[in-house]
Amino acid sequence: MSRLLAVLCVGFLMSSPAVATVINGEVLRQNGNGEFKLLDTSVPFSVGHDNFNTDHLYAFDEDQNILLSEPIRVDIGGDRGMIPQGTTVASHYVFFDSLSGVHEGYVDFDAPILGIAALPDTLDATDFLANNSVNYISTDLRGLEPGDYVWIDPDDPFRLWVLWAGSSPGDYIRVFTEKSLGAMM
């Protein structure tokens, strides 16, 4: 019976359309009244300099399950700051585009986090993993400023923590996870 159930589950995953690999999030503390928002990329939108201006913590999925033809550099995580060639990654964008204040929260993924691009150079170098239905504006202003913190939960590698002092133009990062079973291709 358990073998049949396993076959049915695999069959369901293989026949199901790709689903979001950002699975949850929450704003735990801030000066405003924001909440976590998972953005639907099937409806085109723009992200960047003051485009949202809310207290919400946002996330959306970018390219999923891409086999890296060359290594990519990350600012947090990775093996000595690199995710090696031959690794299959899923890419996600996480940001606050608030007016002001301190924001603390988390985002959960369906696969362990491999690394994070948090500075303009690493974000630029990994734009090939961006979502084609999203218009990225003011890309020279992306990243985190001094005093902003982001980390992978040491007890739960599926959870990303953020502690950001939001202001114009906002805080933006790209998160790389292992191959997502929820976004089978």
Backbone bond lengths (Angstrom), bond angles and torsions (degrees), N, CA, C in turn:
res aa  C-N    CA-C-N  psi(-1)  N-CA   C-N-CA  omega(-1)  CA-C   N-CA-C  phi
1 M - - - 1.451 - - 1.525 110.90 -
2 S 1.340 118.86 -42.98 1.467 120.50 -178.43 1.522 111.10 -66.91
3 R 1.339 118.45 -32.44 1.461 121.08 177.54 1.531 109.68 -65.18
4 L 1.338 117.95 -41.78 1.455 122.54 177.82 1.526 110.54 -62.48
5 L 1.337 116.73 -42.93 1.461 121.25 178.25 1.520 110.44 -61.78
6 A 1.324 117.75 -42.33 1.461 121.27 179.30 1.520 110.60 -63.03
7 V 1.338 117.62 -41.95 1.465 121.24 178.42 1.524 110.39 -64.09
8 L 1.336 117.12 -42.35 1.457 120.43 178.57 1.521 111.36 -63.28
9 C 1.333 117.31 -41.26 1.476 120.94 179.29 1.518 110.73 -64.21
10 V 1.324 117.56 -44.67 1.458 120.73 179.01 1.526 109.15 -63.71
11 G 1.339 117.12 -43.06 1.460 120.31 178.03 1.504 112.00 -60.61
12 F 1.335 117.39 -40.26 1.461 121.35 178.13 1.523 110.48 -63.32
13 L 1.336 117.14 -45.93 1.460 120.44 -179.77 1.525 110.68 -62.80
14 M 1.313 117.44 -39.55 1.453 120.59 -178.14 1.527 111.55 -70.48
15 S 1.338 118.45 -30.32 1.460 120.71 -177.05 1.518 112.95 -94.70
16 S 1.327 117.97 -12.18 1.460 121.41 -178.57 1.519 110.34 -77.40
17 P 1.321 117.73 147.05 1.457 119.30 174.58 1.530 109.68 -68.06
18 A 1.323 115.54 160.67 1.463 119.40 178.54 1.514 109.56 -59.27
19 V 1.315 115.94 135.26 1.453 120.84 178.53 1.520 108.88 -116.93
20 A 1.305 115.42 163.40 1.459 119.87 -177.98 1.515 110.93 -59.17
21 T 1.318 116.32 140.08 1.449 120.48 177.60 1.516 111.87 -101.20
22 V 1.339 117.35 -11.74 1.457 119.77 163.36 1.514 103.38 -81.22
23 I 1.325 117.52 121.00 1.459 117.91 -172.26 1.521 114.65 -106.75
24 N 1.330 117.66 -19.30 1.458 118.75 -176.21 1.523 109.11 -170.96
25 G 1.293 115.90 168.85 1.454 122.05 174.34 1.508 109.46 -173.90
26 E 1.322 115.04 170.64 1.461 119.20 179.45 1.520 109.74 -161.04
27 V 1.315 115.66 142.48 1.460 121.96 170.12 1.520 105.83 -94.59
28 L 1.325 116.30 120.09 1.463 120.50 -176.15 1.522 113.30 -96.08
29 R 1.325 115.71 -32.64 1.466 119.21 -176.19 1.523 108.48 -153.36
30 Q 1.328 115.71 134.81 1.462 120.86 175.25 1.522 109.42 -169.85
31 N 1.327 115.54 170.25 1.462 121.25 177.92 1.522 111.44 -78.56
32 G 1.329 118.17 -18.64 1.466 122.52 -176.18 1.512 112.13 -105.16
33 N 1.315 115.59 -150.57 1.459 121.24 -178.25 1.527 111.23 -131.98
34 G 1.313 116.88 40.95 1.457 121.03 -178.29 1.512 112.81 -80.47
35 E 1.333 113.92 168.34 1.453 121.79 176.65 1.526 108.14 -142.62
36 F 1.313 116.63 173.29 1.458 121.13 178.61 1.524 109.94 -76.51
37 K 1.343 116.34 136.55 1.464 122.36 178.65 1.530 108.91 -131.30
38 L 1.321 116.32 120.63 1.455 122.39 173.27 1.526 107.22 -91.79
39 L 1.330 116.88 117.66 1.462 121.10 -176.13 1.522 111.04 -85.78
40 D 1.322 115.89 140.36 1.455 124.38 179.48 1.526 108.44 -90.87
41 T 1.323 116.99 112.49 1.469 120.49 -177.40 1.523 113.10 -83.14
42 S 1.325 117.86 0.22 1.465 118.43 174.96 1.536 110.48 -74.59
43 V 1.317 116.40 -15.77 1.464 122.81 174.43 1.528 106.57 -108.09
44 P 1.348 119.20 113.17 1.464 120.64 -176.71 1.534 112.57 -57.24
45 F 1.331 116.47 143.01 1.456 122.75 175.71 1.523 108.57 -152.23
46 S 1.326 116.00 169.70 1.465 122.17 176.80 1.518 108.80 -111.56
47 V 1.315 115.55 143.44 1.452 121.78 176.93 1.527 108.00 -131.02
48 G 1.321 115.62 135.88 1.457 119.66 179.76 1.510 110.65 154.95
49 H 1.269 114.76 -157.72 1.456 124.93 -173.59 1.537 112.85 -43.63
50 D 1.327 115.77 104.98 1.471 123.54 171.96 1.527 113.88 54.12
51 N 1.307 117.60 32.02 1.459 120.41 -179.28 1.532 111.98 -81.83
52 F 1.336 117.71 -24.44 1.459 121.23 -178.71 1.535 112.05 -106.18
53 N 1.342 117.61 -48.68 1.467 123.12 178.66 1.529 113.39 51.10
54 T 1.325 116.34 52.40 1.460 122.51 176.15 1.522 109.03 -131.74
55 D 1.319 116.69 174.00 1.468 121.15 176.89 1.525 112.65 -92.32
56 H 1.325 118.15 10.30 1.463 121.53 -177.31 1.527 111.56 -78.77
57 L 1.324 115.54 149.64 1.455 123.42 168.94 1.526 105.93 -94.17
58 Y 1.328 116.95 121.54 1.462 122.39 -175.77 1.528 110.79 -110.67
59 A 1.324 115.27 151.32 1.458 121.56 171.54 1.522 108.42 -150.30
60 F 1.323 115.49 151.20 1.457 120.98 172.29 1.521 108.65 -153.39
61 D 1.322 114.30 158.82 1.452 120.92 -179.77 1.517 110.03 -87.65
62 E 1.326 114.53 139.27 1.455 121.07 174.19 1.531 107.22 -103.51
63 D 1.327 117.90 -144.81 1.464 119.71 178.39 1.518 110.51 -61.97
64 Q 1.317 115.83 141.73 1.460 121.91 -175.22 1.527 110.94 -118.17
65 N 1.323 114.46 141.66 1.460 123.22 172.73 1.530 112.35 52.37
66 I 1.334 114.50 57.08 1.455 122.64 179.39 1.527 108.64 -100.30
67 L 1.321 116.54 126.74 1.456 121.99 175.55 1.526 107.57 -79.36
68 L 1.324 116.76 118.26 1.469 120.70 -176.98 1.530 110.38 -71.97
69 S 1.326 116.17 123.48 1.462 120.95 178.17 1.526 111.11 -84.56
70 E 1.323 116.19 -11.61 1.468 122.40 174.97 1.522 107.46 -150.49
71 P 1.328 117.65 159.08 1.470 118.83 -179.74 1.529 110.90 -68.05
72 I 1.329 115.93 154.84 1.459 119.85 173.23 1.526 109.07 -121.15
73 R 1.322 114.87 145.00 1.464 121.69 178.72 1.518 108.76 -88.06
74 V 1.342 115.99 140.05 1.462 121.70 175.88 1.524 108.75 -127.23
75 D 1.321 115.83 157.68 1.461 121.12 -179.82 1.522 112.03 -89.58
76 I 1.327 116.48 -25.54 1.460 122.52 -179.81 1.522 107.31 -134.86
77 G 1.321 117.22 133.75 1.457 121.29 178.12 1.509 111.96 84.65
78 G 1.326 114.90 -158.43 1.457 120.40 -177.37 1.518 110.79 72.41
79 D 1.301 114.73 178.17 1.454 122.01 175.69 1.520 107.09 -97.22
80 R 1.323 116.40 104.03 1.469 122.72 -174.70 1.521 112.07 56.16
81 G 1.347 114.93 41.11 1.456 120.59 176.82 1.513 115.08 79.45
82 M 1.331 117.28 14.51 1.464 120.77 -178.63 1.530 109.76 -133.34
83 I 1.330 115.37 147.13 1.463 121.79 166.12 1.522 104.21 -107.77
84 P 1.333 117.79 119.86 1.465 120.12 -169.15 1.525 115.23 -72.20
85 Q 1.320 113.79 155.34 1.459 122.80 171.81 1.528 107.88 -54.30
86 G 1.333 115.99 143.58 1.461 120.58 179.18 1.517 113.56 90.33
87 T 1.337 117.89 -4.92 1.461 122.15 177.32 1.533 108.67 -84.76
88 T 1.324 116.96 138.89 1.458 121.23 173.41 1.519 107.84 -93.66
89 V 1.339 116.85 123.47 1.463 121.58 -176.76 1.524 110.83 -123.51
90 A 1.321 114.75 154.16 1.458 123.12 167.76 1.529 105.55 -113.48
91 S 1.321 117.23 136.78 1.459 122.17 -176.07 1.527 110.17 -110.25
92 H 1.343 115.72 142.60 1.464 122.69 -177.57 1.529 108.14 -141.66
93 Y 1.322 116.45 148.96 1.470 122.86 178.93 1.517 107.74 -114.26
94 V 1.337 116.77 132.34 1.464 122.99 -179.27 1.518 107.40 -129.04
95 F 1.362 116.17 135.56 1.469 117.20 -178.41 1.526 112.60 -159.25
96 F 1.341 113.54 155.65 1.461 124.38 163.89 1.519 105.16 -114.73
97 D 1.308 117.97 131.14 1.467 122.26 173.30 1.519 105.58 -125.51
98 S 1.329 114.81 68.97 1.463 120.40 -173.33 1.515 111.40 -99.66
99 L 1.304 114.79 170.11 1.457 120.86 177.88 1.520 111.45 -78.50
100 S 1.342 116.63 -40.65 1.461 120.70 178.04 1.517 109.03 -173.96
101 G 1.323 116.15 170.12 1.445 120.88 174.34 1.508 114.41 108.72
102 V 1.328 114.76 170.49 1.459 122.82 178.16 1.524 107.85 -98.39
103 H 1.327 116.14 136.77 1.458 122.19 -176.57 1.523 109.06 -129.49
104 E 1.326 116.56 130.15 1.454 121.24 175.38 1.521 108.75 -128.73
105 G 1.325 115.73 134.78 1.452 119.68 179.35 1.507 111.07 -172.22
106 Y 1.331 114.46 -170.71 1.460 119.59 179.59 1.523 110.00 -144.22
107 V 1.333 113.75 162.24 1.458 122.67 174.34 1.523 106.74 -133.33
108 D 1.347 116.68 132.96 1.461 122.53 177.57 1.522 110.13 -105.19
109 F 1.329 115.43 143.21 1.457 122.85 179.90 1.520 109.35 -120.18
110 D 1.334 116.38 164.79 1.461 119.97 -179.76 1.521 112.94 -89.49
111 A 1.325 117.05 4.56 1.466 122.31 178.29 1.532 107.95 -145.69
112 P 1.323 118.35 155.48 1.465 120.83 179.71 1.536 112.43 -61.64
113 I 1.317 115.24 145.15 1.469 122.12 179.49 1.528 109.12 -78.70
114 L 1.332 115.75 130.14 1.466 122.03 178.01 1.520 112.19 -93.92
115 G 1.335 116.88 -36.55 1.448 120.24 -176.60 1.509 111.52 -176.48
116 I 1.342 115.35 169.82 1.457 122.23 -175.33 1.526 109.82 -136.50
117 A 1.327 116.37 130.72 1.460 122.49 170.61 1.527 106.61 -94.83
118 A 1.337 116.93 116.54 1.459 120.90 -173.82 1.530 113.62 -124.69
119 L 1.305 117.72 -1.31 1.464 121.92 -179.12 1.524 109.76 -120.80
120 P 1.338 117.59 155.12 1.472 120.12 -176.31 1.529 114.21 -51.85
121 D 1.337 118.72 -42.67 1.467 120.68 -177.37 1.524 112.47 -63.91
122 T 1.341 117.53 -43.35 1.464 119.51 -178.95 1.526 111.15 -74.25
123 L 1.322 117.63 -32.44 1.465 120.10 174.52 1.528 109.96 -64.86
124 D 1.333 116.77 -46.07 1.470 120.25 179.04 1.526 111.35 -59.80
125 A 1.328 116.42 -43.97 1.466 121.18 -176.46 1.524 112.62 -68.51
126 T 1.336 117.63 -18.40 1.467 120.31 -178.78 1.530 112.21 -110.34
127 D 1.314 117.37 13.60 1.469 120.66 178.59 1.529 112.72 -63.15
128 F 1.325 118.38 -15.91 1.461 119.63 176.70 1.533 111.04 -66.09
129 L 1.338 117.64 -12.39 1.465 122.34 176.98 1.533 111.95 -99.51
130 A 1.329 117.29 9.06 1.463 121.47 -178.95 1.526 110.81 -67.78
131 N 1.318 116.12 166.49 1.459 121.65 178.63 1.523 108.50 -90.26
132 N 1.323 116.80 125.08 1.462 120.84 -175.68 1.519 114.53 -67.31
133 S 1.333 118.90 -19.37 1.463 119.93 179.34 1.527 112.25 -89.70
134 V 1.337 117.30 0.03 1.456 121.93 -179.85 1.527 108.82 -107.63
135 N 1.332 116.55 134.89 1.455 122.39 175.83 1.527 108.15 -94.82
136 Y 1.327 117.67 112.61 1.459 123.18 -179.68 1.527 107.93 -90.62
137 I 1.332 117.03 115.66 1.469 120.68 -178.11 1.522 109.84 -112.37
138 S 1.320 116.02 156.87 1.474 122.92 179.52 1.528 111.18 52.22
139 T 1.326 116.66 46.50 1.456 119.84 -175.91 1.529 113.00 -64.39
140 D 1.324 118.18 -21.02 1.460 120.27 177.98 1.527 111.72 -71.02
141 L 1.333 118.50 -13.53 1.463 122.44 -178.90 1.531 112.89 -102.59
142 R 1.333 117.27 7.35 1.465 120.35 -178.49 1.518 111.71 -76.05
143 G 1.326 114.99 165.90 1.457 121.20 176.18 1.512 110.68 110.44
144 L 1.319 113.88 -165.70 1.462 121.33 -179.80 1.518 109.93 -116.31
145 E 1.326 115.34 150.65 1.452 120.81 177.55 1.537 109.29 -96.71
146 P 1.339 117.13 165.87 1.468 119.21 174.29 1.530 110.10 -55.55
147 G 1.331 116.12 137.51 1.457 120.86 -179.23 1.518 113.61 95.62
148 D 1.344 117.47 -10.30 1.462 121.86 174.18 1.518 108.41 -89.79
149 Y 1.322 116.33 141.60 1.458 121.19 -179.00 1.513 110.51 -128.02
150 V 1.320 115.60 142.94 1.459 123.22 173.33 1.523 106.63 -144.59
151 W 1.338 116.22 138.04 1.451 118.64 -179.62 1.516 110.89 -153.53
152 I 1.330 113.57 156.34 1.461 121.87 175.69 1.522 106.68 -87.18
153 D 1.318 117.18 129.20 1.461 121.23 -179.22 1.530 109.09 -57.49
154 P 1.344 118.15 123.06 1.471 120.02 -177.78 1.535 113.24 -66.10
155 D 1.334 117.64 -20.86 1.464 121.23 179.97 1.524 112.95 -100.99
156 D 1.322 117.04 -10.47 1.460 121.58 -177.32 1.529 108.80 -145.64
157 P 1.338 119.00 92.68 1.471 121.40 -175.56 1.523 114.07 -68.11
158 F 1.344 118.23 -1.55 1.457 122.91 176.15 1.539 111.06 -89.89
159 R 1.345 117.42 -6.89 1.470 121.44 -173.74 1.530 111.32 -113.83
160 L 1.341 114.01 132.19 1.461 123.50 175.71 1.524 108.52 -107.18
161 W 1.312 117.64 130.29 1.475 122.85 176.01 1.518 109.61 -105.07
162 V 1.336 116.45 143.01 1.456 121.82 175.52 1.532 109.45 -130.83
163 L 1.313 115.69 141.13 1.462 123.59 171.96 1.519 105.11 -138.78
164 W 1.331 114.97 97.46 1.453 121.47 -171.56 1.514 110.87 -123.78
165 A 1.336 115.44 141.98 1.457 122.05 171.18 1.524 106.68 -94.54
166 G 1.315 115.72 97.63 1.458 120.82 -173.74 1.510 113.05 -79.18
167 S 1.300 114.40 139.33 1.460 122.69 172.12 1.523 106.29 -164.82
168 S 1.287 117.18 -179.99 1.452 120.54 179.16 1.534 108.94 -65.23
169 P 1.297 119.76 130.30 1.450 130.92 10.35 1.531 114.20 -96.98
170 G 1.322 119.33 5.40 1.461 121.79 -178.64 1.514 111.60 108.27
171 D 1.328 115.98 179.64 1.467 123.16 -179.36 1.515 108.22 -123.58
172 Y 1.349 115.88 132.00 1.459 121.91 -173.66 1.517 109.65 -136.40
173 I 1.342 116.84 134.24 1.460 121.59 175.23 1.526 109.72 -139.12
174 R 1.325 115.13 161.42 1.464 122.04 173.45 1.518 106.99 -117.69
175 V 1.337 115.57 129.98 1.462 122.34 -177.55 1.524 108.41 -111.86
176 F 1.336 115.74 131.99 1.459 121.56 178.18 1.520 108.38 -109.34
177 T 1.327 115.67 125.69 1.457 120.86 176.72 1.525 109.01 -114.22
178 E 1.325 113.99 167.00 1.453 119.23 172.71 1.523 108.81 -62.88
179 K 1.315 115.30 172.20 1.457 122.19 177.61 1.525 110.24 -48.16
180 S 1.314 115.74 130.80 1.462 121.37 -178.45 1.521 110.79 -91.54
181 L 1.313 116.72 122.86 1.464 120.38 175.65 1.522 110.47 -73.30
182 G 1.341 117.85 -23.05 1.450 121.45 178.94 1.514 113.54 -76.61
183 A 1.316 117.31 -14.19 1.471 121.13 -178.03 1.520 110.15 -120.41
184 M 1.311 116.50 43.02 1.458 120.87 179.90 1.523 109.97 -55.07
185 M 1.304 116.34 139.21 1.466 120.50 -178.09 1.504 110.57 -101.50
